């Protein structure tokens, strides 16, 4: 998914920019970057964060940066922010999300004698493509609208000129952008994660709506394009992606996860000695389960937080496996001889849960392991963010292939939790994971736990529409 942060101040903003961007480290593991604009013009720095945390990469850089305007990004796709010379003048740009029709858009621009200078892993840099599409507008705001209409997928973007920062949420509001106002003085900030604001001295002022475009400057906030009516926010933000302290469109992440856990418990009758959550994103779900069921919460697995981030976000399976192996330490005294309910945010590929979590629990003497994901089986790869890319990655698709003896596009029967096909799929995954029992949260309960109307949530990963 990636994260964006921008800040407008009357004094040097580099420290705020550094820490504000760092508060998005849970959203990416590959690239980080900062850009500022001040009396000396534009300056940017970009580093790989695949082998080191964002803070250690940029702690010396930000101290050399000087500007009253700044934008930063953490992303798994494109190194950024970029500095672009255009007909609008010079601007810096950062963008997160996915452009599914990137090749077609690139071919169209090349046919019109355009060119690309930023190359990423043999392909074009998505952010440069976004910048070129924006530059075809009559002004920057018009260009952002045109860019949003041209792409298939989802892009949130920050564009920084010498006068201020344009902030635009993606067309259907699938991913968040929020505005913060400095407490006790002038200054504005924009962030993917609203949880970045409080410790930096900002208070949440506004959730950008779908396709909304605003301009942040020393004069304050100006709305350039009002939000569109249709909203489809990614439900996975509350289930897994978002930081527990964050809030999206008025709904807090931690409380939504607790409600998911409570819903799981209400539909469960398994007997167990304790309930636990897979750190970190499974913990909130497990707390909700414990609160509803009265079964105590314990920690049989502890995450070594200083050294390892999320094991789902790295782009390669080898790296995901390494992080999954190393980040969790088993507490044998808690595990041995115990019957446990294990809450997790989801089962995507299932490989980490099986090979590096369940195995540790059995190896340390678990008596029973009952897995309870806080969402339904994930049936479709996401087409709006760089998370799951192929059907073959998904545990439920492997189950269907094994049951049917082939790949099939007709999975309607497997979507109905009352059907024999659904029960067969879940049983196959249970055996593959090697757990005592497996029970998913129904989609109706997940929607209710989030608290937005079903029509305002993106449920593509589960329904394919």
Residue pairs with C-beta under 8 A, 6 or more apart in sequence:
1 27
1 28
1 96
1 97
1 175
1 192
1 241
1 385
1 386
1 387
2 24
2 27
2 28
2 73
2 74
2 75
2 76
2 77
2 96
2 97
2 192
2 386
3 21
3 23
3 24
3 25
3 27
3 28
3 73
3 74
3 75
3 96
3 191
3 192
3 193
4 24
4 71
4 72
4 73
4 94
4 95
4 96
4 156
4 157
4 158
4 177
4 190
4 191
4 192
5 17
5 20
5 21
5 23
5 24
5 71
5 72
5 73
5 189
5 190
5 191
5 192
5 196
6 17
6 69
6 70
6 71
6 72
6 94
6 158
6 160
6 165
6 167
6 189
6 190
6 191
6 216
7 13
7 16
7 17
7 20
7 69
7 70
7 71
7 187
7 188
7 189
7 190
8 68
8 69
8 164
8 165
8 187
8 188
8 189
8 216
8 217
8 218
9 16
9 68
9 69
9 182
9 186
9 187
10 68
10 186
10 187
10 218
11 68
12 38
12 65
12 66
12 67
12 68
13 36
13 67
13 68
13 69
13 70
14 34
14 36
14 62
14 63
14 65
14 66
14 67
14 70
15 62
16 70
16 189
16 200
17 34
17 36
17 62
17 65
17 70
17 71
17 72
18 34
18 55
18 58
18 59
18 62
18 72
19 196
19 199
19 200
20 72
20 189
20 191
20 196
20 200
21 32
21 34
21 54
21 58
21 72
21 73
21 74
22 54
22 55
22 58
23 191
23 193
23 195
23 196
23 199
23 243
24 72
24 73
24 74
24 191
24 192
24 193
24 196
25 49
25 53
25 54
25 74
25 309
26 243
26 309
26 310
26 313
27 74
27 75
27 96
27 192
27 193
27 241
27 313
28 49
28 74
28 75
28 76
28 313
29 49
29 50
29 76
29 309
29 310
29 313
29 314
29 319
30 48
30 49
30 50
30 75
30 76
30 77
30 314
30 315
31 46
31 47
31 48
31 49
31 73
31 74
31 75
31 76
31 77
31 78
31 79
31 80
32 46
32 47
32 48
32 49
32 54
32 57
32 58
32 72
32 73
32 74
32 75
33 44
33 45
33 46
33 47
33 72
33 73
33 79
33 80
33 81
33 94
34 44
34 45
34 58
34 61
34 62
34 65
34 70
34 71
34 72
34 81
35 42
35 43
35 44
35 45
35 70
35 71
35 72
35 81
35 83
35 92
35 94
35 160
36 42
36 43
36 44
36 65
36 66
36 67
36 69
36 70
37 43
37 67
37 68
37 69
37 70
37 92
37 160
37 161
37 162
38 66
38 67
38 68
38 69
39 66
39 67
40 66
40 67
41 90
42 83
42 90
42 92
43 65
43 67
44 81
44 82
44 83
44 92
45 58
45 61
45 65
46 79
46 80
46 81
47 57
47 58
47 61
48 57
48 79
49 57
49 74
50 314
50 319
53 309
54 74
68 218
69 160
69 162
69 164
69 165
70 160
71 81
71 92
71 93
71 94
71 158
71 160
71 165
72 81
72 94
73 80
73 81
73 94
73 95
73 96
73 158
75 96
76 313
76 314
76 315
76 386
77 96
77 98
77 120
77 126
77 386
78 95
78 118
78 120
78 125
78 126
78 127
78 128
79 118
79 120
79 125
80 93
80 94
80 95
80 125
80 127
81 92
81 93
81 94
81 127
81 158
81 160
82 92
82 93
82 94
82 118
82 125
82 127
82 128
82 131
83 90
83 91
83 92
84 90
84 91
84 92
84 93
84 128
84 131
84 135
86 131
86 135
87 135
88 135
88 139
88 140
88 143
88 161
89 161
89 162
90 161
90 162
91 131
91 140
91 159
91 160
91 161
92 159
92 160
93 127
93 130
93 131
93 134
93 157
93 158
93 159
93 160
94 127
94 157
94 158
95 126
95 127
95 130
95 155
95 156
95 157
95 158
96 155
96 156
96 157
96 175
96 192
97 153
97 154
97 155
97 156
97 170
97 174
97 175
97 384
97 385
98 126
98 153
98 154
98 155
98 382
98 383
98 384
98 385
98 386
99 105
99 126
99 129
99 130
99 151
99 152
99 153
99 155
100 151
100 152
100 153
100 383
101 151
101 152
101 153
102 123
102 124
102 126
102 129
105 129
105 133
105 150
105 151
106 116
106 124
106 129
109 116
109 129
109 132
110 116
114 132
116 124
116 125
116 128
116 129
116 132
117 128
118 124
118 125
118 127
118 128
119 125
120 126
130 147
130 151
130 155
130 157
133 143
133 146
133 147
133 150
133 151
134 140
134 143
134 144
134 146
134 147
134 157
134 159
135 143
136 143
136 146
137 143
137 144
137 145
137 146
137 147
140 159
140 161
140 166
141 166
141 213
141 215
141 224
141 225
144 157
144 159
144 166
144 168
144 213
144 225
145 211
145 213
145 225
147 155
147 157
148 155
148 168
148 170
148 171
148 211
149 171
152 383
153 383
153 384
154 170
154 171
154 172
154 174
154 175
154 384
154 385
155 170
156 168
156 169
156 170
156 175
156 176
156 177
156 192
157 166
157 167
157 168
158 165
158 166
158 167
158 168
158 190
159 165
159 166
159 168
160 166
163 217
164 215
164 216
164 217
164 218
165 190
165 215
165 216
165 217
166 213
166 214
166 215
166 224
167 177
167 179
167 190
167 208
167 213
167 214
167 215
167 216
168 177
168 208
168 211
168 212
168 213
168 214
168 225
169 175
169 176
169 177
169 208
169 209
169 210
169 211
169 212
169 227
170 210
170 211
171 210
171 211
171 228
172 210
172 211
172 228
172 230
172 231
172 232
172 458
173 208
173 209
173 210
173 211
173 227
173 228
173 231
173 232
173 233
173 249
174 232
174 233
174 234
174 384
174 385
174 458
175 192
175 233
175 234
175 237
175 384
175 385
176 192
176 193
176 194
176 207
176 208
176 233
176 237
176 248
176 249
177 190
177 191
177 192
177 207
177 208
178 190
178 191
178 192
178 193
178 194
178 197
178 204
178 206
178 207
178 208
178 247
179 188
179 189
179 190
179 204
179 205
179 206
179 207
179 208
179 214
179 216
179 221
180 188
180 189
180 190
180 191
180 194
180 196
180 197
180 200
180 202
180 203
180 204
180 205
181 187
181 188
181 189
181 202
181 203
181 205
182 188
182 189
182 201
182 202
183 201
183 202
183 203
184 201
186 218
187 202
188 216
188 217
188 220
188 221
189 196
189 197
189 200
189 202
189 216
190 214
190 216
191 197
193 242
193 243
193 246
194 204
194 246
194 247
194 248
195 243
195 245
195 246
195 247
197 203
197 204
204 247
205 221
206 214
206 221
207 248
207 249
207 250
208 214
208 227
209 226
209 227
209 228
209 231
210 227
210 228
210 229
210 230
210 231
210 232
211 225
211 227
211 228
212 223
212 225
212 226
212 227
212 228
213 223
213 224
213 225
214 221
214 222
214 223
214 224
215 221
215 222
215 224
231 249
231 456
232 456
232 457
232 458
233 248
233 249
233 452
233 456
233 457
233 458
234 241
234 384
234 385
234 457
234 458
235 375
235 446
235 447
235 450
235 457
235 458
235 459
235 461
236 346
236 375
236 382
236 387
236 461
237 248
237 253
238 248
238 251
238 253
238 256
238 257
238 260
238 449
238 450
239 256
239 257
239 260
239 281
239 345
239 346
239 374
239 375
239 446
240 281
240 312
240 345
240 346
242 248
242 253
243 253
244 253
244 254
244 257
244 280
244 281
244 283
244 284
245 253
245 254
246 252
246 253
247 253
249 452
251 450
251 451
251 452
253 284
254 284
256 449
256 450
256 451
257 281
257 284
257 285
257 287
257 288
257 345
257 374
258 284
258 285
258 287
258 288
258 291
259 288
259 448
259 449
259 450
259 451
260 284
260 285
260 288
260 374
260 375
260 441
260 445
260 446
260 449
261 284
261 285
261 286
261 287
261 288
261 289
261 290
261 291
261 292
261 343
261 374
262 288
262 289
262 291
262 292
262 449
263 288
263 441
263 445
263 446
263 448
263 449
264 285
264 288
264 289
264 343
264 372
264 374
264 439
264 441
264 445
265 288
265 289
265 290
265 292
265 293
266 292
267 439
267 441
267 442
267 445
268 289
268 293
268 341
268 372
268 439
270 341
270 370
270 437
271 339
272 295
272 339
272 340
272 341
272 368
272 370
273 295
273 296
273 338
273 339
273 340
274 295
274 296
274 297
274 298
274 300
274 334
274 338
274 340
274 341
275 286
275 289
275 290
275 293
275 295
275 296
275 297
275 298
275 340
275 341
275 342
275 343
276 286
276 297
276 298
276 299
276 300
276 301
276 340
276 341
276 342
276 343
277 283
277 284
277 285
277 286
277 287
277 297
277 342
277 343
277 344
278 301
278 328
278 342
278 343
278 344
278 345
278 353
278 357
279 301
279 302
279 303
279 327
279 328
280 303
280 310
281 344
281 345
282 342
282 343
282 344
282 345
282 374
285 343
285 344
285 345
285 372
285 374
286 297
286 341
286 342
286 343
287 297
289 295
289 341
289 343
289 372
290 296
290 297
295 341
298 334
298 340
299 331
299 334
300 330
300 331
300 334
300 335
300 338
300 340
300 361
300 364
300 366
301 328
301 329
301 330
301 331
301 357
301 360
301 361
302 328
302 329
302 331
303 327
303 328
303 329
304 326
304 327
304 328
304 329
307 326
307 327
308 323
308 326
308 327
309 323
309 327
310 323
311 320
311 321
311 323
311 324
311 327
311 352
312 320
312 348
312 352
312 387
313 387
314 320
314 323
315 386
317 349
317 351
320 351
320 352
321 351
321 352
321 355
321 356
324 352
324 355
324 356
324 357
325 356
328 356
328 357
328 360
330 360
330 361
330 363
330 364
331 364
332 364
332 365
335 361
335 364
335 365
335 366
336 364
336 365
336 366
337 365
337 367
338 365
338 366
338 367
338 368
339 367
339 368
339 370
340 361
340 366
340 368
340 369
340 370
341 370
341 372
342 357
342 361
342 369
342 370
342 371
342 372
342 435
343 372
343 373
343 374
344 353
344 371
344 372
344 373
344 374
345 373
345 374
345 375
346 373
346 374
346 375
346 378
347 353
347 371
347 373
347 377
347 378
347 395
347 429
347 433
348 378
348 387
348 388
348 393
348 394
348 395
349 388
349 393
349 394
349 395
350 395
350 398
350 429
350 432
350 433
353 371
353 433
354 432
354 433
354 434
358 369
358 371
358 433
358 434
358 435
361 369
362 369
362 434
368 436
369 435
369 436
370 435
370 436
370 437
370 438
370 439
371 430
371 433
371 435
371 437
371 438
371 439
372 438
372 439
372 440
372 441
373 438
373 440
373 441
374 441
374 446
375 440
375 441
375 443
375 446
375 462
376 417
376 440
376 441
376 442
376 443
376 446
376 462
377 395
377 396
377 414
377 425
377 426
377 429
377 440
377 462
378 388
378 394
378 395
378 396
378 461
378 462
379 394
379 396
379 397
379 411
379 414
379 415
379 461
379 462
379 463
379 464
380 391
380 394
380 460
380 461
380 462
380 463
380 464
381 387
381 388
381 389
381 390
381 391
381 393
381 394
381 461
382 388
382 460
382 461
383 460
384 458
384 460
388 394
388 461
391 397
391 407
392 398
395 429
395 432
396 414
396 425
396 429
397 407
398 432
399 424
399 425
399 426
399 428
399 429
399 432
400 407
400 408
400 411
400 414
400 425
401 407
402 428
403 421
403 424
403 425
403 428
411 464
413 419
413 420
413 421
413 422
414 421
414 422
414 425
415 422
415 462
415 463
416 422
417 440
417 442
426 438
426 439
426 440
427 438
429 438
430 437
430 438
441 449
443 459
443 462
443 463
447 454
447 457
447 459
450 457
459 465
